[in-house]
C-alpha cells in the first residue's frame, strides 16, 4: 500500500503533476516533504534505495541495509573507528543503539535529482543504554543529520553525511551545554 506524502514539490515539471507516493514496501518511512526532479531518470529506484537506508536507521533491521547498499558502498565522510564499506553503517547503528535502544529516524525532507538523494533527518529516542562508559538516565535525544547519497543501479554507492553530534553529546551529558 502506498502512503500519501505530507508535502510534495516537483521541480521542472510542466502540466499536471503526477501523483507521487512513497514506494509500496512494508517498513519504509514516509518523508514529511519530498522534492523530486520530475525529469530525472530512475527517480523511483533512487527514492527506494534512500528510503530503504532510512528504514534501516529507523528500525535497526539489517535486511533494509542489505537491500539499500551497493557491495561497493563508500562512506565519503567516514568517522574514525568505523569500518569502511557496507559493514560501516551496521557497526554505527549497533553502537548507537547500545546507547539509545529506542532510536527512531524521521525523514523530514528528501530531495531526489538525477543519481542523488539528499535527506534532512531527525533522530529521536532516549538515552537508556551506555555511551563512552556513561550509563543513560532516560534523557530524551533529539538531533538532526543530513545525507547526500549517490545511487548507482538502484543501490546507495556513496554517502556524504554530517550529524549534529554536539547536540547529542550535550543531551546525554557527555559535553556541557
C-alpha positions, 0 to 999 in steps of 0.5 A: 500500500502506498502512503500519501506524502505530507508535502510534495514539490516537483521541480521542472515539471510542466502540466499536471503533476503526477501523483507521487507516493512513497514506494509500496514496501512494508517498513519504509518511512514516509518523508514529511516533504519530498522534492523530486526532479520530475525529469530525472531518470530512475527517480523511483529506484533512487527514492527506494534505495534512500528510503530503504537506508532510512528504514534501516536507521529507523528500525535497526533491521539489517535486511533494509541495509542489505537491500539499500547498499551497493557491495561497493558502498563508500562512506565519503565522510567516514568517522574514525573507528568505523569500518569502511564499506557496507559493514560501516553503517551496521557497526554505527547503528549497533553502537548507537543503539547500545546507547539509545535502544529506542532510536527512531529516524524521521525523514523530514525532507528528501530531495531526489535529482538525477543519481542523488538523494539528499535527506534532512533527518531527525533522530529521536529516542532516549538515552537508556543504554551506555555511551563512552562508559556513561550509563543513560538516565532516560534523557530524551535525544533529539538531533538532526543529520543530513545525507547526500547519497549517490545511487548507482543501479538502484543501490546507495554507492556513496554517502556524504553525511554530517550529524549534529553530534554536539547536540547529542553529546550535550543531551546525554551529558557527555559535553556541557551545554 
